[in-house]
Amino acid sequence: MVFKVKFSTFVKVITIIVTAMIIYAISQLVATRDLGNVLIAVALVVIVGYFALQTPLKIALDDSGFTLYKVIGKKRVDFTEISDIKLFNASGTDLRLLGSGGFLGYYGKFSNNEIGSYMSYVGNFKQAFLVTTKQGNNLVFSCENVENLIETVRKHINL
């Protein structure tokens, strides 16, 4: 089964605004023809490129676990690693420690008072689910038909 990661309206708006600002900033930096400014523009391109490559695209479920596919790379979670899976409700006070807080999604290390720190791979928090591993790690993902994914995973891990 494949579940698409959909972006919330907020993520889409933030992505458009930030992209426009970055394009404008790069054009202004390059227009000066100052080597320092050109290097800053190159650094901005590299940083934005890195974030674009981390964008979550889909989750594929198979007989032994699920895999989150990003533009480049993937995150695999085997059923044997999972101790719990449930819907995730962002508290609104979640703190981004490192990563993206809306530009092309929410990914990176976050923290909140309820579950502590967690790794996020989310396009829309209204479709988010929390996976707690047997090692005590918290992972938050999102996809369409999240209830169906949770139900299928729960059957595999006997919850």
CORRAKA-V400694 format. One record per residue. BURIAL is # if it has 9 or more other C-alpha atoms within 8 Angstrom, else .. Layout:
BEGIN
BURIAL + BURIAL
END
This chain:
BEGIN
. + . + # + # + # + # + # + # + . + . + # + # + . + # + # + . + . + # + . + . + . + # + . + . + # + # + . + . + # + # + . + . + . + . + . + . + # + # + . + # + # + . + . + # + . + . + . + . + . + . + # + # + # + # + # + # + # + # + # + # + # + . + . + . + # + # + # + # + # + # + # + . + . + . + . + . + # + # + # + . + # + # + # + # + # + . + # + # + . + . + . + . + . + # + . + # + . + . + # + # + . + # + # + # + # + # + # + # + # + # + # + # + . + . + . + . + # + # + # + # + # + # + # + # + # + . + # + # + # + # + # + # + # + . + . + . + . + # + # + # + # + # + # + # + . + # + . + . + # + # + . + . + # + # + . + . + # + . + .
END
